[in-house]
């Protein structure tokens, strides 16, 4: 019923390319052994062809690496940024030397929530050498935060802080109103 190899090729790969199996069989050619008996009729590569192949391969790798660098830069500029934790202010959640990846899109999608860890630039006029601060949000716009008697109070109610280890004392610093647009 015909050549089984041509039928197999037609059934698997060529059926979608050619109009019919008959067309596929007509385009198939047989490979004959080389006159030297090596079994290959492919001519050996010349030094020029080998050199061109190496250059083409090198150019392809350079393009792939350059593309990866461009993608990484776009992601860093628009989506994610890494920060280093230089102090113990967030201990034990974040320890000195930890690295933190910050998603730059999340607050474009939703509001800041109590308990979120945020990164922001130190306010102007402060003389500390640490430029970026990493802190946990406790007060939201329109609330009053009071830190007294080793407790954080939000509008007079004690804030549950499950992220702190038992026995952690909070420094008493007074009362801070969070006007809309300033806290959170």
C-alpha positions in Angstrom: 0.0 0.0 0.0 2.9 2.3 -0.4 6.1 3.2 1.4 5.6 2.8 5.2 8.2 5.5 6.0 6.5 8.0 3.9 3.2 7.0 5.4 4.6 7.5 8.9 6.1 10.9 8.1 2.8 11.9 6.5 0.8 10.8 9.6 3.0 12.6 12.1 4.7 15.6 10.8 4.0 16.3 7.2 0.3 15.9 7.1 -0.3 19.5 8.2 2.4 20.9 5.8 1.5 19.2 2.6 -1.9 18.9 0.9 -1.8 15.1 0.8 0.4 12.1 1.6 1.0 11.7 -2.1 2.5 15.2 -2.2 4.7 14.4 0.8 6.0 11.2 -0.9 6.8 13.1 -4.0 8.9 15.6 -2.1 10.8 12.9 -0.1 14.3 12.1 -1.3 16.4 9.1 -0.5 19.7 9.5 1.2 22.5 7.3 -0.4 25.7 6.5 1.4 28.8 8.5 0.6 31.2 7.1 -2.0 33.9 6.8 0.8 31.6 4.4 2.7 31.2 6.7 5.7 27.4 6.5 5.5 27.0 10.2 5.2 26.6 12.1 2.0 26.9 15.5 3.7 30.0 17.4 2.6 32.5 18.2 5.4 32.4 21.7 6.7 35.0 24.1 5.5 37.0 26.3 7.9 35.0 29.3 6.7 31.7 27.6 7.5 33.0 26.6 10.9 34.1 30.2 11.6 30.8 31.6 10.4 28.9 29.1 12.6 31.0 30.1 15.7 30.4 33.8 15.1 26.7 33.2 14.5 26.5 31.2 17.8 28.4 33.9 19.7 26.1 36.6 18.3 23.0 34.6 19.4 24.4 34.3 22.9 25.2 38.0 23.1 21.6 38.8 22.0 20.1 36.4 24.5 22.2 37.8 27.4 21.5 41.4 26.4 17.8 40.6 26.2 17.9 39.1 29.7 19.7 42.2 31.1 17.1 44.5 29.5 14.2 42.4 31.0 15.9 42.4 34.4 16.3 46.2 34.3 12.7 46.8 33.3 11.5 44.5 36.1 13.7 46.3 38.7 12.7 49.8 37.5 9.0 49.1 37.3 8.1 46.2 39.5 10.5 44.9 42.2 13.3 46.5 44.1 15.7 44.9 46.6 16.6 46.6 50.0 19.1 45.7 52.6 18.2 45.7 56.3 20.9 47.8 58.1 19.5 48.0 61.6 17.6 46.1 64.3 14.5 48.3 64.2 12.4 45.5 62.7 13.9 42.6 64.7 12.8 39.8 64.9 10.7 40.0 61.8 13.6 41.3 59.7 17.2 40.9 61.0 20.3 42.9 60.3 21.7 41.8 56.9 18.4 40.5 55.6 17.4 41.4 52.0 13.8 42.5 51.2 12.2 42.5 47.8 9.6 45.2 47.5 6.6 44.9 45.1 6.1 48.4 43.6 2.7 47.6 42.2 0.8 46.5 45.3 -0.2 49.9 46.5 -1.4 50.9 43.0 -3.9 48.1 43.3 -5.0 48.4 46.9 -4.7 50.6 49.9 -2.1 50.4 52.7 -3.3 48.1 55.5 -2.4 47.9 59.2 0.5 45.4 59.6 2.0 45.9 56.2 5.7 46.3 56.0 6.6 49.4 53.9 9.8 51.0 52.6 10.0 54.8 52.3 12.7 57.5 52.2 13.7 59.2 55.4 12.1 62.6 55.8 14.2 65.6 54.8 16.1 67.3 57.7 16.9 64.0 59.6 20.7 63.5 59.7 20.9 59.7 59.9 22.9 58.1 57.1 20.3 55.4 56.4 18.3 56.7 53.4 15.5 54.2 53.2 13.4 53.2 56.2 11.6 49.8 56.6 8.7 50.0 59.0 5.4 48.3 59.9 2.2 50.3 59.4 0.3 50.7 62.6 -1.7 53.9 62.1 -4.0 54.5 59.2 -5.4 57.9 58.0 -7.8 59.5 60.4 -6.7 57.5 63.4 -4.8 58.5 66.5 -1.9 56.4 67.6 -0.8 56.5 71.3 2.1 54.6 72.6 1.9 54.6 76.4 2.5 52.1 79.3 4.3 49.8 76.8 1.2 49.4 74.6 0.2 50.7 71.2 -3.3 52.2 71.3 -5.3 53.0 68.1 -8.1 55.5 68.9 -7.8 54.3 72.5 -8.0 50.6 71.8 -4.9 48.3 72.5 -3.4 47.1 69.2 -2.9 43.3 69.0 0.7 42.8 67.8 1.1 39.1 67.1 4.3 39.7 65.2 6.1 40.7 68.4 7.7 38.1 70.6 6.1 37.7 74.1 7.6 40.1 76.6 8.5 42.8 74.1 8.1 46.3 75.6 7.1 49.2 73.3 8.9 52.5 74.1 6.5 55.2 75.4 6.6 58.0 73.0 3.2 59.8 73.3 0.3 60.4 71.0 0.4 61.0 67.2 -2.6 61.9 65.1 -2.6 60.4 61.5 -4.3 63.1 59.4 -5.6 61.9 56.0 -2.8 61.5 53.5 0.1 61.3 56.1 0.0 57.9 57.8 -0.5 54.5 56.3 
